[in-house]
């Protein structure tokens, strides 16, 4: 069993090094996701792969996402084919990983992010099956009161 003083020194050294690097070091919970999806949904699997490619560890539950979406406070009109929980935020639909990482860095008071529907060209909906087609879409920030604002526009 490691001595408490040694544990404290290791923690303090890590804190010092991270401050010297001048970066925000994300916690393990921020770099991991739980995703609820339908087991046969190919685009959900592609979105999960998109997250994994940028270093987000994903655990999937192939139980569908209707119940969890409601439990996390996402209204039906913002719905899509999968729902995730990352760093304490709800993520609905084909939200790009860059926007998720921005959310985790900025930490706004919000329920999370959503890309309603399944826009072609969004992560997971961007394979060879769709060719060069890209729909215009917005990533919405869902505020605590249920209202939304555009977090990122894709044009």
C-alpha positions as CSV (number, residue, x, y, z in Angstrom):
1,X,0.0,0.0,0.0
2,X,1.4,3.3,-1.1
3,X,2.1,5.8,1.7
4,X,-0.2,8.9,1.8
5,X,2.7,11.3,1.6
6,X,4.0,9.5,-1.6
7,X,0.6,9.7,-3.2
8,X,0.4,13.4,-2.4
9,X,3.8,14.0,-3.9
10,X,2.9,12.2,-7.1
11,X,-0.3,14.2,-7.3
12,X,1.5,17.4,-6.7
13,X,4.2,16.6,-9.3
14,X,1.4,15.9,-11.8
15,X,-0.3,19.2,-11.0
16,X,3.0,21.0,-11.3
17,X,3.9,19.4,-14.7
18,X,0.5,20.1,-16.1
19,X,0.7,23.8,-15.1
20,X,4.2,24.0,-16.7
21,X,2.8,22.7,-20.0
22,X,0.2,25.4,-20.0
23,X,-2.6,23.1,-21.0
24,X,-5.8,21.9,-19.6
25,X,-5.4,18.3,-18.7
26,X,-8.7,16.5,-19.2
27,X,-9.8,14.0,-16.6
28,X,-10.4,10.4,-17.6
29,X,-14.2,11.0,-17.3
30,X,-14.0,13.8,-19.9
31,X,-12.3,11.5,-22.4
32,X,-14.7,8.7,-22.0
33,X,-18.2,8.4,-23.3
34,X,-21.2,6.1,-22.8
35,X,-23.3,5.8,-26.0
36,X,-26.8,4.5,-26.2
37,X,-27.8,3.3,-29.7
38,X,-29.6,0.7,-31.7
39,X,-27.5,-2.4,-32.2
40,X,-28.0,-2.5,-36.0
41,X,-27.3,1.2,-36.7
42,X,-24.3,1.6,-39.0
43,X,-24.1,5.4,-38.7
44,X,-24.0,5.1,-34.9
45,X,-21.0,2.8,-35.2
46,X,-19.3,5.2,-37.5
47,X,-19.9,8.1,-35.1
48,X,-18.4,6.0,-32.2
49,X,-15.4,5.3,-34.4
50,X,-15.1,9.1,-35.0
51,X,-14.9,9.6,-31.3
52,X,-12.4,6.8,-30.8
53,X,-10.1,8.3,-33.5
54,X,-9.6,11.4,-31.5
55,X,-8.9,9.6,-28.2
56,X,-12.3,9.4,-26.6
57,X,-12.9,6.0,-25.0
58,X,-16.4,4.7,-25.8
59,X,-18.6,2.2,-24.0
60,X,-21.8,1.4,-26.0
61,X,-25.2,0.2,-24.9
62,X,-27.2,-1.4,-27.7
63,X,-30.5,-0.7,-26.0
64,X,-31.7,2.2,-28.1
65,X,-31.7,5.8,-26.9
66,X,-35.3,7.0,-26.4
67,X,-35.4,6.5,-22.7
68,X,-31.9,7.8,-21.9
69,X,-32.5,10.9,-24.1
70,X,-35.5,11.8,-22.0
71,X,-33.7,11.1,-18.8
72,X,-30.8,13.3,-19.8
73,X,-33.2,16.2,-20.5
74,X,-33.1,16.3,-24.3
75,X,-36.4,17.2,-25.9
76,X,-37.7,15.0,-28.7
77,X,-37.3,17.8,-31.3
78,X,-33.5,17.6,-30.8
79,X,-33.5,13.8,-31.2
80,X,-31.3,11.6,-33.4
81,X,-30.3,8.0,-33.6
82,X,-27.9,7.9,-30.6
83,X,-27.3,9.6,-27.3
84,X,-24.1,9.9,-25.3
85,X,-22.9,11.2,-22.0
86,X,-19.5,12.7,-22.0
87,X,-17.9,14.8,-19.2
88,X,-21.3,15.3,-17.5
89,X,-22.9,16.5,-20.7
90,X,-25.6,14.9,-22.9
91,X,-24.5,14.6,-26.6
92,X,-27.4,13.9,-29.0
93,X,-26.7,12.8,-32.6
94,X,-23.9,13.3,-35.0
95,X,-22.0,16.0,-33.1
96,X,-18.4,16.4,-34.3
97,X,-15.7,15.5,-31.8
98,X,-14.1,19.0,-32.1
99,X,-17.3,20.5,-30.8
100,X,-17.4,18.0,-27.9
101,X,-13.8,18.8,-27.0
102,X,-14.6,22.6,-27.1
103,X,-17.6,22.0,-24.8
104,X,-15.4,20.1,-22.3
105,X,-12.9,22.9,-22.4
106,X,-15.4,25.8,-22.0
107,X,-17.7,24.0,-19.5
108,X,-20.8,26.1,-20.0
109,X,-23.8,25.6,-17.8
110,X,-25.8,23.5,-20.2
111,X,-27.5,20.1,-20.7
112,X,-25.2,19.4,-23.7
113,X,-25.0,19.5,-27.5
114,X,-27.3,18.2,-30.2
115,X,-27.4,17.7,-33.9
116,X,-31.0,16.9,-34.6
117,X,-31.8,14.4,-37.3
118,X,-29.1,12.8,-39.3
119,X,-27.5,15.4,-41.6
120,X,-25.5,14.0,-44.5
121,X,-21.8,15.1,-44.1
122,X,-21.8,15.0,-40.3
123,X,-19.5,12.5,-38.5
124,X,-21.0,9.0,-39.1
125,X,-23.1,10.3,-42.0
126,X,-20.1,11.0,-44.2
127,X,-19.0,7.8,-45.9
128,X,-18.7,6.8,-49.5
129,X,-22.4,5.9,-49.6
130,X,-23.3,9.6,-49.6
131,X,-20.7,10.8,-52.1
132,X,-19.8,14.5,-52.0
133,X,-23.2,15.5,-50.6
134,X,-23.1,17.7,-47.4
135,X,-26.1,19.0,-45.7
136,X,-26.0,22.4,-43.9
137,X,-26.5,21.8,-40.2
138,X,-26.1,23.4,-36.8
139,X,-24.7,22.0,-33.6
140,X,-27.0,23.3,-30.9
141,X,-26.1,24.1,-27.3
142,X,-29.0,23.0,-25.1
143,X,-29.2,25.4,-22.1
144,X,-30.3,24.3,-18.7
145,X,-33.8,25.8,-19.2
146,X,-34.2,23.8,-22.4
147,X,-33.7,26.7,-24.9
148,X,-31.0,26.4,-27.5
149,X,-28.4,28.5,-29.3
150,X,-26.2,27.7,-32.3
151,X,-22.9,26.4,-30.9
152,X,-21.3,25.7,-34.3
153,X,-22.7,26.1,-37.8
154,X,-21.6,23.8,-40.6
155,X,-22.2,25.4,-44.0
